[in-house]
Amino acid sequence: MPKRSVRRDLSTGPFVPMTAEEFARELSVGEVAARSGIAVSALHFYEAQGLITSRRNASNQRRYPRAVLRLIAVIKVAQRTGIPLAEIREHLACLPRDRPVSAADWAKLSAGWHEVLDDRIARLQRLRDQLGTCIGCGCLSLTDCPLRNPGDEVSREGAGPRLLDPG
């Protein structure tokens, strides 16, 4: 018979029995920080933002399943591409929380970000290509503006860089 430990799961009630094997698979916040390469404060932030979850043990210490390491890797990759945390959280909802993220899970998730990244790349290329000319602000202060924005037509669409960031 496996040795039983006790865990406190705040979402389902008081103490819930846990096998020693289950306990061994869990990581402390310090272990997750060391293995993932991010600060403990970042883990707390991710948790507050609903990106990852932990449970509290009987000593009220955070415990994470090992699967959180791959989930954090996905979050870090998404952040590096410039995807906002709110959007990351939305997409992470389709990932499993009870096991590591698989290649198939990642393929499904990344396909959803493909169009977003293509759009971001196109906007950055427009910015790069037009950086030395009018930025579309409607100010008419640059010599190219009368050609690109005759009669200050862009100003009717609102403030900001309308020519570079349409929509």
C-alpha positions as CSV (number, residue, x, y, z in Angstrom):
1,M,0.0,0.0,0.0
2,P,1.5,3.4,-1.0
3,K,2.4,5.8,1.8
4,R,-0.1,8.6,1.9
5,S,0.6,12.3,2.4
6,V,-1.9,15.0,2.8
7,R,-2.5,18.0,0.5
8,R,-4.8,20.9,0.8
9,D,-6.7,21.7,-2.3
10,L,-8.4,25.0,-1.7
11,S,-10.7,24.6,-4.7
12,T,-12.3,21.4,-3.6
13,G,-12.3,21.6,0.2
14,P,-10.0,20.7,3.1
15,F,-7.3,18.1,3.0
16,V,-7.2,15.5,0.2
17,P,-5.1,12.3,0.5
18,M,-2.1,12.2,-1.9
19,T,0.2,9.3,-2.6
20,A,3.9,9.6,-2.1
21,E,4.3,9.2,-5.8
22,E,2.0,12.2,-6.5
23,F,3.9,14.2,-3.9
24,A,7.3,13.4,-5.5
25,R,6.1,14.7,-8.8
26,E,5.4,18.1,-7.5
27,L,7.8,21.0,-7.4
28,S,8.3,23.9,-5.0
29,V,8.2,27.4,-6.2
30,G,12.0,27.6,-5.9
31,E,12.4,24.4,-7.9
32,V,10.1,25.7,-10.7
33,A,12.0,29.0,-10.8
34,A,15.4,27.3,-11.0
35,R,14.3,24.8,-13.6
36,S,12.4,27.3,-15.8
37,G,14.9,30.1,-15.5
38,I,12.4,32.7,-14.3
39,A,12.1,34.5,-11.0
40,V,9.9,33.4,-8.2
41,S,8.1,36.8,-8.5
42,A,7.4,36.0,-12.2
43,L,5.8,32.7,-11.1
44,H,3.6,34.5,-8.6
45,F,2.7,37.0,-11.3
46,Y,1.8,34.2,-13.8
47,E,-0.3,32.6,-11.2
48,A,-2.1,35.9,-10.4
49,Q,-2.7,36.4,-14.1
50,G,-4.3,32.9,-14.4
51,L,-1.5,31.5,-16.7
52,I,-0.4,28.8,-14.3
53,T,-1.9,27.2,-11.1
54,S,-0.5,25.7,-8.0
55,R,-2.0,24.1,-5.0
56,R,-1.1,24.7,-1.3
57,N,0.2,21.9,0.8
58,A,-0.6,21.4,4.5
59,S,2.1,24.0,5.3
60,N,0.5,26.5,2.9
61,Q,3.5,26.2,0.5
62,R,2.9,26.4,-3.2
63,R,3.3,23.1,-5.1
64,Y,3.3,22.8,-8.8
65,P,2.9,19.7,-11.0
66,R,6.0,19.0,-13.2
67,A,3.8,19.7,-16.3
68,V,4.0,23.4,-15.4
69,L,7.6,23.6,-16.6
70,R,6.5,23.0,-20.2
71,L,3.6,25.4,-19.8
72,I,6.0,28.1,-18.7
73,A,8.2,27.4,-21.7
74,V,5.2,28.0,-23.9
75,I,4.4,31.2,-22.1
76,K,8.0,32.4,-22.5
77,V,8.0,31.7,-26.2
78,A,4.7,33.5,-26.7
79,Q,6.0,36.5,-24.8
80,R,9.2,36.6,-26.9
81,T,7.0,36.9,-30.0
82,G,5.3,39.9,-28.4
83,I,1.9,38.2,-27.8
84,P,0.1,40.0,-24.9
85,L,-0.4,38.0,-21.7
86,A,-4.2,38.3,-22.0
87,E,-4.0,36.6,-25.4
88,I,-1.6,34.0,-24.1
89,R,-4.0,33.2,-21.2
90,E,-6.9,32.9,-23.7
91,H,-5.0,30.4,-25.8
92,L,-3.6,28.4,-22.9
93,A,-7.2,27.5,-22.0
94,C,-7.0,24.8,-24.7
95,L,-3.9,23.2,-23.2
96,P,-4.1,20.3,-20.7
97,R,-3.3,21.1,-17.1
98,D,-2.9,17.5,-15.9
99,R,0.0,16.5,-18.2
100,P,2.9,18.1,-20.1
101,V,2.1,19.9,-23.3
102,S,2.6,17.6,-26.2
103,A,3.8,18.3,-29.8
104,A,0.2,18.0,-31.0
105,D,-0.9,20.5,-28.3
106,W,1.8,22.9,-29.3
107,A,0.9,22.6,-33.0
108,K,-2.7,23.4,-32.3
109,L,-1.8,26.4,-30.1
110,S,0.9,27.8,-32.4
111,A,-1.5,27.5,-35.4
112,G,-3.8,30.0,-33.6
113,W,-0.9,32.4,-33.2
114,H,0.3,32.1,-36.8
115,E,-2.1,34.7,-38.2
116,V,-1.5,37.1,-35.4
117,L,2.3,36.9,-35.9
118,D,1.9,37.3,-39.7
119,D,-0.1,40.5,-39.1
120,R,2.5,41.8,-36.6
121,I,5.4,41.0,-39.0
122,A,3.5,42.9,-41.8
123,R,3.0,45.9,-39.6
124,L,6.7,45.9,-38.6
125,Q,7.7,45.7,-42.2
126,R,5.5,48.7,-43.1
127,L,7.0,50.6,-40.2
128,R,10.5,49.7,-41.3
129,D,9.8,50.6,-45.0
130,Q,8.1,53.9,-44.1
131,L,10.2,55.0,-41.2
132,G,12.1,57.6,-43.1
133,T,9.0,59.1,-44.6
134,C,5.6,60.2,-43.4
135,I,4.5,58.2,-40.3
136,G,0.8,58.9,-41.1
137,C,0.1,61.1,-38.2
138,G,-1.7,63.7,-40.2
139,C,0.6,66.6,-39.1
140,L,1.7,67.6,-42.7
141,S,5.0,68.6,-41.3
142,L,7.1,66.3,-43.5
143,T,7.6,67.0,-47.2
144,D,6.1,63.7,-48.2
145,C,2.8,64.2,-46.3
146,P,1.1,66.3,-49.0
147,L,1.6,63.4,-51.3
148,R,0.6,60.7,-48.9
149,N,-2.1,62.6,-47.1
150,P,-3.4,65.4,-49.2
151,G,-5.9,67.7,-47.5
152,D,-5.1,66.0,-44.2
153,E,-7.6,63.3,-45.0
154,V,-6.2,60.8,-42.5
155,S,-7.0,63.1,-39.6
156,R,-10.7,62.3,-40.1
157,E,-9.9,58.7,-39.1
158,G,-8.6,59.8,-35.7
159,A,-5.4,60.4,-33.9
160,G,-2.2,58.3,-34.3
161,P,-0.3,56.6,-37.0
162,R,-3.1,55.6,-39.3
163,L,-1.1,54.9,-42.4
164,L,1.2,52.4,-40.7
165,D,-1.3,50.8,-38.4
166,P,-4.6,50.7,-40.3
167,G,-7.6,49.5,-38.3
